[in-house]
Amino acid sequence: MRETIGRFCNVQKENLEKILPEKLKAKYFLTDREIDVVKLLLLGKTSRDIAEILFISKHTVDTHRRKILSKTKIDSTSILISNIYSL
């Protein structure tokens, strides 16, 4: 069981690191920085957390989040996250 869960987690990590960014670029034309923000949102990070991790201001993170929602034509971050998992 542990081995199966471990393999599943590795596949999810690979999807997050390799496959997801390419899909987001192709479908929504997100920038690399916007993709970084999306990845961290998927990990449950707040704007403040993301700002600290990426060494940018919270205001900049919020700007990226607004642009991501605008480009994807999605109304909220929670809907964005659920839609990303169905890509």
Secondary structure, 3 states (H helix, E strand, C coil): CHHHHHHHHHHHHHHHHHHHHHHHHHHHCCCHHHHHHHHHHHCCCCHHHHHHHHCCCHHHHHHHHHHHHHHHCCCCHHHHHHHHCCC
